[in-house]
Amino acid sequence: MSRKLAHSDGPFASIIGFSLTDVIRTCMLLTRIDDRKEIAKVRGEYFKDIRPVDTVMQVRRIINREWLVEIEVDAVVDGA
């Protein structure tokens, strides 16, 4: 599940013009806090040597009841 979400860096990020190296902060909202280790492992596979600030929080529910995690990403992009 989380691996599928992580693939969004490809087409989605290229449409809005950033890459993982531009990411300075991530915030993960989990409906099951026990999933944090699995999600952190997948996150580490993609960010590797990039170390953005990370916040993890448990929430009661996300707008789509089927979703288990929501990830917010802040990126700083050089240029116009």
Distance bins in CASP14 RR format, pairs under 12 A and 6 or more apart:
PFRMAT RR
TARGET T0000
AUTHOR 0000-0000-0000
RMODE 2
METHOD distances of the structure
MODEL  1
1 7 0 0 0 0 0 1 0 0 0 0 0
1 30 0 0 0 0 0 1 0 0 0 0 0
1 31 0 0 0 0 0 1 0 0 0 0 0
1 32 0 0 0 0 0 1 0 0 0 0 0
1 35 0 0 0 0 1 0 0 0 0 0 0
1 38 0 0 0 0 1 0 0 0 0 0 0
1 39 0 0 0 0 1 0 0 0 0 0 0
1 42 0 0 0 0 1 0 0 0 0 0 0
1 66 0 0 0 0 0 1 0 0 0 0 0
1 67 0 0 0 0 1 0 0 0 0 0 0
1 68 1 0 0 1 0 0 0 0 0 0 0
1 69 1 0 0 1 0 0 0 0 0 0 0
1 71 0 0 0 0 0 1 0 0 0 0 0
2 8 0 0 0 0 0 1 0 0 0 0 0
2 28 0 0 0 0 1 0 0 0 0 0 0
2 30 0 0 0 0 1 0 0 0 0 0 0
2 32 0 0 0 0 0 1 0 0 0 0 0
2 35 1 0 0 1 0 0 0 0 0 0 0
2 36 0 0 0 0 0 1 0 0 0 0 0
2 37 0 0 0 0 0 1 0 0 0 0 0
2 38 1 0 0 1 0 0 0 0 0 0 0
2 39 1 0 1 0 0 0 0 0 0 0 0
2 40 0 0 0 0 1 0 0 0 0 0 0
2 41 0 0 0 0 1 0 0 0 0 0 0
2 42 1 0 1 0 0 0 0 0 0 0 0
2 43 1 0 0 1 0 0 0 0 0 0 0
2 44 0 0 0 0 0 1 0 0 0 0 0
2 45 0 0 0 0 1 0 0 0 0 0 0
2 46 0 0 0 0 0 1 0 0 0 0 0
2 67 0 0 0 0 0 1 0 0 0 0 0
2 68 0 0 0 0 1 0 0 0 0 0 0
2 69 1 0 0 1 0 0 0 0 0 0 0
2 70 0 0 0 0 0 1 0 0 0 0 0
2 71 0 0 0 0 1 0 0 0 0 0 0
3 9 0 0 0 0 0 1 0 0 0 0 0
3 38 0 0 0 0 1 0 0 0 0 0 0
3 39 0 0 0 0 1 0 0 0 0 0 0
3 41 0 0 0 0 1 0 0 0 0 0 0
3 42 1 0 1 0 0 0 0 0 0 0 0
3 43 0 0 0 0 0 1 0 0 0 0 0
3 44 0 0 0 0 0 1 0 0 0 0 0
3 45 0 0 0 0 1 0 0 0 0 0 0
3 46 0 0 0 0 1 0 0 0 0 0 0
3 69 0 0 0 0 0 1 0 0 0 0 0
4 39 0 0 0 0 0 1 0 0 0 0 0
4 42 0 0 0 0 1 0 0 0 0 0 0
4 67 0 0 0 0 0 1 0 0 0 0 0
4 68 0 0 0 0 0 1 0 0 0 0 0
4 69 0 0 0 0 0 1 0 0 0 0 0
4 71 0 0 0 0 0 1 0 0 0 0 0
5 12 0 0 0 0 0 1 0 0 0 0 0
5 26 0 0 0 0 0 1 0 0 0 0 0
5 28 0 0 0 0 1 0 0 0 0 0 0
5 39 0 0 0 0 1 0 0 0 0 0 0
5 42 0 0 0 0 1 0 0 0 0 0 0
5 43 0 0 0 0 1 0 0 0 0 0 0
5 46 0 0 0 0 0 1 0 0 0 0 0
5 67 0 0 0 0 1 0 0 0 0 0 0
5 68 0 0 0 0 1 0 0 0 0 0 0
5 69 1 0 0 1 0 0 0 0 0 0 0
5 70 0 0 0 0 1 0 0 0 0 0 0
5 71 1 0 0 1 0 0 0 0 0 0 0
5 72 0 0 0 0 0 1 0 0 0 0 0
5 73 0 0 0 0 0 1 0 0 0 0 0
6 12 0 0 0 0 0 1 0 0 0 0 0
6 13 0 0 0 0 0 1 0 0 0 0 0
6 20 0 0 0 0 1 0 0 0 0 0 0
6 23 0 0 0 0 0 1 0 0 0 0 0
6 26 0 0 0 0 0 1 0 0 0 0 0
6 28 0 0 0 0 0 1 0 0 0 0 0
6 38 0 0 0 0 0 1 0 0 0 0 0
6 39 0 0 0 0 1 0 0 0 0 0 0
6 40 0 0 0 0 0 1 0 0 0 0 0
6 41 0 0 0 0 0 1 0 0 0 0 0
6 42 1 0 1 0 0 0 0 0 0 0 0
6 43 1 0 0 1 0 0 0 0 0 0 0
6 44 0 0 0 0 1 0 0 0 0 0 0
6 45 1 0 0 1 0 0 0 0 0 0 0
6 46 1 0 1 0 0 0 0 0 0 0 0
6 47 0 0 0 0 1 0 0 0 0 0 0
6 69 0 0 0 0 0 1 0 0 0 0 0
6 71 0 0 0 0 1 0 0 0 0 0 0
6 73 0 0 0 0 0 1 0 0 0 0 0
7 13 0 0 0 0 0 1 0 0 0 0 0
7 20 0 0 0 0 0 1 0 0 0 0 0
7 42 0 0 0 0 0 1 0 0 0 0 0
7 45 0 0 0 0 0 1 0 0 0 0 0
7 46 0 0 0 0 1 0 0 0 0 0 0
8 14 0 0 0 0 0 1 0 0 0 0 0
8 15 0 0 0 0 0 1 0 0 0 0 0
8 16 0 0 0 0 0 1 0 0 0 0 0
8 18 0 0 0 0 0 1 0 0 0 0 0
8 20 0 0 0 0 0 1 0 0 0 0 0
8 46 0 0 0 0 0 1 0 0 0 0 0
8 71 0 0 0 0 1 0 0 0 0 0 0
8 73 0 0 0 0 1 0 0 0 0 0 0
9 15 0 0 0 0 0 1 0 0 0 0 0
9 16 0 0 0 0 0 1 0 0 0 0 0
9 17 0 0 0 0 0 1 0 0 0 0 0
9 18 0 0 0 0 1 0 0 0 0 0 0
9 19 1 0 0 1 0 0 0 0 0 0 0
9 20 1 0 1 0 0 0 0 0 0 0 0
9 21 0 0 0 0 0 1 0 0 0 0 0
9 22 0 0 0 0 0 1 0 0 0 0 0
9 23 0 0 0 0 1 0 0 0 0 0 0
9 26 0 0 0 0 0 1 0 0 0 0 0
9 42 0 0 0 0 0 1 0 0 0 0 0
9 43 0 0 0 0 0 1 0 0 0 0 0
9 45 0 0 0 0 0 1 0 0 0 0 0
9 46 1 0 0 1 0 0 0 0 0 0 0
9 47 0 0 0 0 1 0 0 0 0 0 0
9 50 0 0 0 0 0 1 0 0 0 0 0
9 71 0 0 0 0 0 1 0 0 0 0 0
9 73 0 0 0 0 1 0 0 0 0 0 0
9 75 0 0 0 0 0 1 0 0 0 0 0
10 16 0 0 0 0 0 1 0 0 0 0 0
10 17 0 0 0 0 0 1 0 0 0 0 0
10 18 0 0 0 0 0 1 0 0 0 0 0
10 19 0 0 0 0 1 0 0 0 0 0 0
10 20 0 0 0 0 1 0 0 0 0 0 0
10 46 0 0 0 0 0 1 0 0 0 0 0
11 17 0 0 0 0 0 1 0 0 0 0 0
12 18 0 0 0 0 1 0 0 0 0 0 0
12 19 0 0 0 0 0 1 0 0 0 0 0
12 20 0 0 0 0 0 1 0 0 0 0 0
12 71 0 0 0 0 0 1 0 0 0 0 0
12 73 0 0 0 0 0 1 0 0 0 0 0
12 75 0 0 0 0 0 1 0 0 0 0 0
13 19 1 0 0 1 0 0 0 0 0 0 0
13 20 1 0 0 1 0 0 0 0 0 0 0
13 21 0 0 0 0 0 1 0 0 0 0 0
13 22 0 0 0 0 1 0 0 0 0 0 0
13 23 0 0 0 0 1 0 0 0 0 0 0
13 46 0 0 0 0 0 1 0 0 0 0 0
13 73 0 0 0 0 1 0 0 0 0 0 0
13 75 0 0 0 0 1 0 0 0 0 0 0
13 77 0 0 0 0 0 1 0 0 0 0 0
14 20 0 0 0 0 0 1 0 0 0 0 0
14 22 0 0 0 0 0 1 0 0 0 0 0
14 77 0 0 0 0 0 1 0 0 0 0 0
16 22 0 0 0 0 0 1 0 0 0 0 0
16 73 0 0 0 0 0 1 0 0 0 0 0
16 75 0 0 0 0 1 0 0 0 0 0 0
16 77 0 0 0 0 1 0 0 0 0 0 0
17 75 0 0 0 0 1 0 0 0 0 0 0
17 76 0 0 0 0 0 1 0 0 0 0 0
17 77 1 0 0 1 0 0 0 0 0 0 0
17 78 0 0 0 0 0 1 0 0 0 0 0
17 79 0 0 0 0 0 1 0 0 0 0 0
17 80 0 0 0 0 0 1 0 0 0 0 0
18 24 0 0 0 0 0 1 0 0 0 0 0
18 52 0 0 0 0 0 1 0 0 0 0 0
18 73 0 0 0 0 1 0 0 0 0 0 0
18 74 0 0 0 0 1 0 0 0 0 0 0
18 75 1 0 1 0 0 0 0 0 0 0 0
18 76 0 0 0 0 1 0 0 0 0 0 0
18 77 1 0 1 0 0 0 0 0 0 0 0
18 78 0 0 0 0 1 0 0 0 0 0 0
18 79 0 0 0 0 0 1 0 0 0 0 0
19 46 0 0 0 0 0 1 0 0 0 0 0
19 47 0 0 0 0 0 1 0 0 0 0 0
19 50 0 0 0 0 1 0 0 0 0 0 0
19 73 0 0 0 0 0 1 0 0 0 0 0
19 75 0 0 0 0 1 0 0 0 0 0 0
19 76 0 0 0 0 0 1 0 0 0 0 0
19 77 0 0 0 0 1 0 0 0 0 0 0
19 78 0 0 0 0 0 1 0 0 0 0 0
20 26 0 0 0 0 0 1 0 0 0 0 0
20 43 0 0 0 0 0 1 0 0 0 0 0
20 44 0 0 0 0 0 1 0 0 0 0 0
20 45 0 0 0 0 0 1 0 0 0 0 0
20 46 1 0 0 1 0 0 0 0 0 0 0
20 47 1 0 0 1 0 0 0 0 0 0 0
20 48 0 0 0 0 1 0 0 0 0 0 0
20 49 0 0 0 0 0 1 0 0 0 0 0
20 50 1 0 1 0 0 0 0 0 0 0 0
20 51 0 0 0 0 0 1 0 0 0 0 0
20 52 0 0 0 0 1 0 0 0 0 0 0
20 73 0 0 0 0 1 0 0 0 0 0 0
20 75 0 0 0 0 1 0 0 0 0 0 0
20 77 0 0 0 0 0 1 0 0 0 0 0
21 46 0 0 0 0 0 1 0 0 0 0 0
21 47 0 0 0 0 1 0 0 0 0 0 0
21 48 0 0 0 0 0 1 0 0 0 0 0
21 49 0 0 0 0 1 0 0 0 0 0 0
21 50 1 0 1 0 0 0 0 0 0 0 0
21 51 0 0 0 0 0 1 0 0 0 0 0
21 52 0 0 0 0 1 0 0 0 0 0 0
21 75 0 0 0 0 1 0 0 0 0 0 0
21 76 0 0 0 0 0 1 0 0 0 0 0
21 77 0 0 0 0 0 1 0 0 0 0 0
21 78 0 0 0 0 0 1 0 0 0 0 0
22 47 0 0 0 0 0 1 0 0 0 0 0
22 50 0 0 0 0 1 0 0 0 0 0 0
22 52 0 0 0 0 1 0 0 0 0 0 0
22 73 0 0 0 0 1 0 0 0 0 0 0
22 74 0 0 0 0 1 0 0 0 0 0 0
22 75 1 0 1 0 0 0 0 0 0 0 0
22 76 1 0 1 0 0 0 0 0 0 0 0
22 77 1 0 1 0 0 0 0 0 0 0 0
22 78 0 0 0 0 1 0 0 0 0 0 0
22 79 0 0 0 0 0 1 0 0 0 0 0
23 43 0 0 0 0 0 1 0 0 0 0 0
23 44 0 0 0 0 0 1 0 0 0 0 0
23 46 0 0 0 0 1 0 0 0 0 0 0
23 47 1 0 0 1 0 0 0 0 0 0 0
23 48 0 0 0 0 0 1 0 0 0 0 0
23 50 1 0 0 1 0 0 0 0 0 0 0
23 51 0 0 0 0 1 0 0 0 0 0 0
23 52 1 0 1 0 0 0 0 0 0 0 0
23 53 0 0 0 0 1 0 0 0 0 0 0
23 54 0 0 0 0 0 1 0 0 0 0 0
23 71 0 0 0 0 0 1 0 0 0 0 0
23 72 0 0 0 0 0 1 0 0 0 0 0
23 73 1 0 1 0 0 0 0 0 0 0 0
23 74 1 0 0 1 0 0 0 0 0 0 0
23 75 1 0 1 0 0 0 0 0 0 0 0
23 76 0 0 0 0 1 0 0 0 0 0 0
23 77 0 0 0 0 0 1 0 0 0 0 0
24 47 0 0 0 0 0 1 0 0 0 0 0
24 50 0 0 0 0 1 0 0 0 0 0 0
24 51 0 0 0 0 1 0 0 0 0 0 0
24 52 1 0 1 0 0 0 0 0 0 0 0
24 53 1 0 0 1 0 0 0 0 0 0 0
24 54 0 0 0 0 0 1 0 0 0 0 0
24 72 0 0 0 0 0 1 0 0 0 0 0
24 73 0 0 0 0 1 0 0 0 0 0 0
24 74 1 0 1 0 0 0 0 0 0 0 0
24 75 1 0 0 1 0 0 0 0 0 0 0
24 76 1 0 1 0 0 0 0 0 0 0 0
24 77 0 0 0 0 0 1 0 0 0 0 0
25 47 0 0 0 0 0 1 0 0 0 0 0
25 50 0 0 0 0 0 1 0 0 0 0 0
25 51 0 0 0 0 0 1 0 0 0 0 0
25 52 1 0 1 0 0 0 0 0 0 0 0
25 53 1 0 1 0 0 0 0 0 0 0 0
25 54 1 0 0 1 0 0 0 0 0 0 0
25 55 1 0 0 1 0 0 0 0 0 0 0
25 71 0 0 0 0 0 1 0 0 0 0 0
25 72 0 0 0 0 1 0 0 0 0 0 0
25 73 1 0 0 1 0 0 0 0 0 0 0
25 74 1 0 1 0 0 0 0 0 0 0 0
25 75 0 0 0 0 1 0 0 0 0 0 0
25 76 0 0 0 0 1 0 0 0 0 0 0
26 39 0 0 0 0 0 1 0 0 0 0 0
26 40 0 0 0 0 0 1 0 0 0 0 0
26 42 0 0 0 0 0 1 0 0 0 0 0
26 43 1 0 0 1 0 0 0 0 0 0 0
26 44 0 0 0 0 0 1 0 0 0 0 0
26 46 0 0 0 0 0 1 0 0 0 0 0
26 47 0 0 0 0 1 0 0 0 0 0 0
26 50 0 0 0 0 0 1 0 0 0 0 0
26 51 0 0 0 0 0 1 0 0 0 0 0
26 52 1 0 1 0 0 0 0 0 0 0 0
26 53 1 0 0 1 0 0 0 0 0 0 0
26 54 1 0 1 0 0 0 0 0 0 0 0
26 55 1 0 0 1 0 0 0 0 0 0 0
26 56 0 0 0 0 1 0 0 0 0 0 0
26 57 0 0 0 0 0 1 0 0 0 0 0
26 69 0 0 0 0 0 1 0 0 0 0 0
26 70 0 0 0 0 0 1 0 0 0 0 0
26 71 1 0 0 1 0 0 0 0 0 0 0
26 72 1 0 0 1 0 0 0 0 0 0 0
26 73 1 0 1 0 0 0 0 0 0 0 0
26 74 1 0 0 1 0 0 0 0 0 0 0
26 75 0 0 0 0 1 0 0 0 0 0 0
27 43 0 0 0 0 0 1 0 0 0 0 0
27 52 0 0 0 0 0 1 0 0 0 0 0
27 53 0 0 0 0 1 0 0 0 0 0 0
27 54 1 0 0 1 0 0 0 0 0 0 0
27 55 1 0 1 0 0 0 0 0 0 0 0
27 56 1 0 0 1 0 0 0 0 0 0 0
27 57 1 0 0 1 0 0 0 0 0 0 0
27 59 0 0 0 0 0 1 0 0 0 0 0
27 69 0 0 0 0 0 1 0 0 0 0 0
27 70 0 0 0 0 1 0 0 0 0 0 0
27 71 1 0 0 1 0 0 0 0 0 0 0
27 72 1 0 1 0 0 0 0 0 0 0 0
27 73 0 0 0 0 1 0 0 0 0 0 0
27 74 0 0 0 0 1 0 0 0 0 0 0
28 35 0 0 0 0 1 0 0 0 0 0 0
28 36 1 0 0 1 0 0 0 0 0 0 0
28 37 0 0 0 0 0 1 0 0 0 0 0
28 38 0 0 0 0 0 1 0 0 0 0 0
28 39 1 0 0 1 0 0 0 0 0 0 0
28 40 0 0 0 0 1 0 0 0 0 0 0
28 42 0 0 0 0 0 1 0 0 0 0 0
28 43 1 0 0 1 0 0 0 0 0 0 0
28 52 0 0 0 0 0 1 0 0 0 0 0
28 53 0 0 0 0 0 1 0 0 0 0 0
28 54 1 0 0 1 0 0 0 0 0 0 0
28 55 1 0 0 1 0 0 0 0 0 0 0
28 56 1 0 1 0 0 0 0 0 0 0 0
28 57 1 0 0 1 0 0 0 0 0 0 0
28 58 0 0 0 0 1 0 0 0 0 0 0
28 59 0 0 0 0 0 1 0 0 0 0 0
28 62 0 0 0 0 0 1 0 0 0 0 0
28 67 0 0 0 0 0 1 0 0 0 0 0
28 68 0 0 0 0 0 1 0 0 0 0 0
28 69 1 0 1 0 0 0 0 0 0 0 0
28 70 1 0 0 1 0 0 0 0 0 0 0
28 71 1 0 1 0 0 0 0 0 0 0 0
28 72 1 0 0 1 0 0 0 0 0 0 0
28 73 0 0 0 0 1 0 0 0 0 0 0
29 35 0 0 0 0 0 1 0 0 0 0 0
29 36 0 0 0 0 0 1 0 0 0 0 0
29 39 0 0 0 0 0 1 0 0 0 0 0
29 55 0 0 0 0 1 0 0 0 0 0 0
29 56 0 0 0 0 1 0 0 0 0 0 0
29 57 1 0 1 0 0 0 0 0 0 0 0
29 58 1 0 0 1 0 0 0 0 0 0 0
29 59 1 0 1 0 0 0 0 0 0 0 0
29 60 0 0 0 0 0 1 0 0 0 0 0
29 61 0 0 0 0 1 0 0 0 0 0 0
29 62 1 0 0 1 0 0 0 0 0 0 0
29 63 0 0 0 0 0 1 0 0 0 0 0
29 67 0 0 0 0 1 0 0 0 0 0 0
29 68 0 0 0 0 1 0 0 0 0 0 0
29 69 1 0 0 1 0 0 0 0 0 0 0
29 70 1 0 1 0 0 0 0 0 0 0 0
29 71 1 0 0 1 0 0 0 0 0 0 0
29 72 1 0 0 1 0 0 0 0 0 0 0
30 36 1 0 0 1 0 0 0 0 0 0 0
30 37 0 0 0 0 0 1 0 0 0 0 0
30 38 0 0 0 0 0 1 0 0 0 0 0
30 39 1 0 0 1 0 0 0 0 0 0 0
30 40 0 0 0 0 0 1 0 0 0 0 0
30 43 0 0 0 0 0 1 0 0 0 0 0
30 55 0 0 0 0 0 1 0 0 0 0 0
30 56 1 0 0 1 0 0 0 0 0 0 0
30 57 1 0 0 1 0 0 0 0 0 0 0
30 58 1 0 1 0 0 0 0 0 0 0 0
30 59 1 0 0 1 0 0 0 0 0 0 0
30 60 0 0 0 0 0 1 0 0 0 0 0
30 61 0 0 0 0 0 1 0 0 0 0 0
30 62 0 0 0 0 1 0 0 0 0 0 0
30 67 0 0 0 0 0 1 0 0 0 0 0
30 68 1 0 0 1 0 0 0 0 0 0 0
30 69 1 0 1 0 0 0 0 0 0 0 0
30 70 0 0 0 0 1 0 0 0 0 0 0
30 71 0 0 0 0 1 0 0 0 0 0 0
31 39 0 0 0 0 0 1 0 0 0 0 0
31 57 0 0 0 0 0 1 0 0 0 0 0
31 58 1 0 0 1 0 0 0 0 0 0 0
31 59 1 0 0 1 0 0 0 0 0 0 0
31 60 1 0 0 1 0 0 0 0 0 0 0
31 61 1 0 0 1 0 0 0 0 0 0 0
31 62 1 0 0 1 0 0 0 0 0 0 0
31 63 0 0 0 0 0 1 0 0 0 0 0
31 64 0 0 0 0 0 1 0 0 0 0 0
31 65 0 0 0 0 1 0 0 0 0 0 0
31 66 0 0 0 0 0 1 0 0 0 0 0
31 67 1 0 0 1 0 0 0 0 0 0 0
31 68 1 0 1 0 0 0 0 0 0 0 0
31 69 1 0 0 1 0 0 0 0 0 0 0
31 70 0 0 0 0 1 0 0 0 0 0 0
32 38 0 0 0 0 1 0 0 0 0 0 0
32 39 0 0 0 0 1 0 0 0 0 0 0
32 56 0 0 0 0 0 1 0 0 0 0 0
32 58 1 0 0 1 0 0 0 0 0 0 0
32 59 0 0 0 0 0 1 0 0 0 0 0
32 60 0 0 0 0 0 1 0 0 0 0 0
32 61 0 0 0 0 0 1 0 0 0 0 0
32 62 0 0 0 0 0 1 0 0 0 0 0
32 67 0 0 0 0 0 1 0 0 0 0 0
32 68 1 0 0 1 0 0 0 0 0 0 0
32 69 0 0 0 0 1 0 0 0 0 0 0
33 39 0 0 0 0 0 1 0 0 0 0 0
33 40 0 0 0 0 0 1 0 0 0 0 0
33 56 1 0 0 1 0 0 0 0 0 0 0
33 57 0 0 0 0 1 0 0 0 0 0 0
33 58 1 0 1 0 0 0 0 0 0 0 0
33 59 0 0 0 0 1 0 0 0 0 0 0
33 60 0 0 0 0 0 1 0 0 0 0 0
33 68 0 0 0 0 0 1 0 0 0 0 0
33 69 0 0 0 0 0 1 0 0 0 0 0
34 40 0 0 0 0 0 1 0 0 0 0 0
34 56 0 0 0 0 0 1 0 0 0 0 0
34 58 0 0 0 0 1 0 0 0 0 0 0
34 68 0 0 0 0 0 1 0 0 0 0 0
35 41 0 0 0 0 0 1 0 0 0 0 0
35 42 0 0 0 0 0 1 0 0 0 0 0
35 43 0 0 0 0 0 1 0 0 0 0 0
35 56 0 0 0 0 1 0 0 0 0 0 0
35 58 0 0 0 0 1 0 0 0 0 0 0
35 67 0 0 0 0 0 1 0 0 0 0 0
35 68 1 0 0 1 0 0 0 0 0 0 0
35 69 1 0 0 1 0 0 0 0 0 0 0
36 42 0 0 0 0 0 1 0 0 0 0 0
36 43 0 0 0 0 1 0 0 0 0 0 0
36 54 0 0 0 0 0 1 0 0 0 0 0
36 55 0 0 0 0 0 1 0 0 0 0 0
36 56 1 0 1 0 0 0 0 0 0 0 0
36 57 0 0 0 0 1 0 0 0 0 0 0
36 58 0 0 0 0 1 0 0 0 0 0 0
36 68 0 0 0 0 0 1 0 0 0 0 0
36 69 0 0 0 0 1 0 0 0 0 0 0
37 43 0 0 0 0 0 1 0 0 0 0 0
37 44 0 0 0 0 0 1 0 0 0 0 0
37 56 0 0 0 0 0 1 0 0 0 0 0
38 44 0 0 0 0 0 1 0 0 0 0 0
38 45 0 0 0 0 0 1 0 0 0 0 0
38 68 0 0 0 0 0 1 0 0 0 0 0
38 69 0 0 0 0 1 0 0 0 0 0 0
39 45 0 0 0 0 0 1 0 0 0 0 0
39 46 0 0 0 0 0 1 0 0 0 0 0
39 54 0 0 0 0 0 1 0 0 0 0 0
39 56 0 0 0 0 1 0 0 0 0 0 0
39 58 0 0 0 0 0 1 0 0 0 0 0
39 68 0 0 0 0 1 0 0 0 0 0 0
39 69 1 0 0 1 0 0 0 0 0 0 0
39 70 0 0 0 0 0 1 0 0 0 0 0
39 71 0 0 0 0 1 0 0 0 0 0 0
40 46 0 0 0 0 0 1 0 0 0 0 0
40 47 0 0 0 0 0 1 0 0 0 0 0
40 54 0 0 0 0 1 0 0 0 0 0 0
40 56 1 0 0 1 0 0 0 0 0 0 0
40 69 0 0 0 0 0 1 0 0 0 0 0
40 71 0 0 0 0 0 1 0 0 0 0 0
41 47 0 0 0 0 0 1 0 0 0 0 0
42 48 0 0 0 0 0 1 0 0 0 0 0
42 69 0 0 0 0 0 1 0 0 0 0 0
42 71 0 0 0 0 0 1 0 0 0 0 0
43 50 0 0 0 0 0 1 0 0 0 0 0
43 51 0 0 0 0 0 1 0 0 0 0 0
43 52 0 0 0 0 1 0 0 0 0 0 0
43 54 1 0 0 1 0 0 0 0 0 0 0
43 56 0 0 0 0 1 0 0 0 0 0 0
43 69 0 0 0 0 0 1 0 0 0 0 0
43 71 0 0 0 0 1 0 0 0 0 0 0
43 73 0 0 0 0 0 1 0 0 0 0 0
44 50 0 0 0 0 1 0 0 0 0 0 0
44 51 0 0 0 0 1 0 0 0 0 0 0
44 52 0 0 0 0 0 1 0 0 0 0 0
44 54 0 0 0 0 1 0 0 0 0 0 0
46 52 0 0 0 0 0 1 0 0 0 0 0
46 71 0 0 0 0 0 1 0 0 0 0 0
46 73 0 0 0 0 0 1 0 0 0 0 0
47 53 0 0 0 0 0 1 0 0 0 0 0
47 54 0 0 0 0 1 0 0 0 0 0 0
47 71 0 0 0 0 0 1 0 0 0 0 0
47 73 0 0 0 0 0 1 0 0 0 0 0
50 73 0 0 0 0 0 1 0 0 0 0 0
50 75 0 0 0 0 0 1 0 0 0 0 0
52 71 0 0 0 0 0 1 0 0 0 0 0
52 72 0 0 0 0 0 1 0 0 0 0 0
52 73 0 0 0 0 1 0 0 0 0 0 0
52 74 1 0 0 1 0 0 0 0 0 0 0
52 75 0 0 0 0 1 0 0 0 0 0 0
52 76 0 0 0 0 0 1 0 0 0 0 0
53 72 0 0 0 0 0 1 0 0 0 0 0
53 73 0 0 0 0 0 1 0 0 0 0 0
53 74 0 0 0 0 1 0 0 0 0 0 0
54 71 0 0 0 0 0 1 0 0 0 0 0
54 72 0 0 0 0 0 1 0 0 0 0 0
54 73 0 0 0 0 0 1 0 0 0 0 0
54 74 0 0 0 0 0 1 0 0 0 0 0
55 71 0 0 0 0 0 1 0 0 0 0 0
55 72 0 0 0 0 1 0 0 0 0 0 0
55 73 0 0 0 0 0 1 0 0 0 0 0
55 74 0 0 0 0 0 1 0 0 0 0 0
56 69 0 0 0 0 1 0 0 0 0 0 0
56 70 0 0 0 0 0 1 0 0 0 0 0
56 71 0 0 0 0 0 1 0 0 0 0 0
56 72 0 0 0 0 0 1 0 0 0 0 0
57 69 0 0 0 0 0 1 0 0 0 0 0
57 70 0 0 0 0 1 0 0 0 0 0 0
57 71 0 0 0 0 0 1 0 0 0 0 0
57 72 0 0 0 0 0 1 0 0 0 0 0
58 68 0 0 0 0 0 1 0 0 0 0 0
58 69 0 0 0 0 0 1 0 0 0 0 0
58 70 0 0 0 0 0 1 0 0 0 0 0
59 67 0 0 0 0 0 1 0 0 0 0 0
59 68 0 0 0 0 0 1 0 0 0 0 0
59 69 0 0 0 0 1 0 0 0 0 0 0
59 70 1 0 0 1 0 0 0 0 0 0 0
61 67 0 0 0 0 1 0 0 0 0 0 0
61 68 0 0 0 0 0 1 0 0 0 0 0
61 70 0 0 0 0 0 1 0 0 0 0 0
62 68 1 0 0 1 0 0 0 0 0 0 0
62 69 1 0 0 1 0 0 0 0 0 0 0
62 70 1 0 1 0 0 0 0 0 0 0 0
62 71 0 0 0 0 0 1 0 0 0 0 0
62 72 0 0 0 0 0 1 0 0 0 0 0
63 70 0 0 0 0 1 0 0 0 0 0 0
64 70 0 0 0 0 1 0 0 0 0 0 0
END
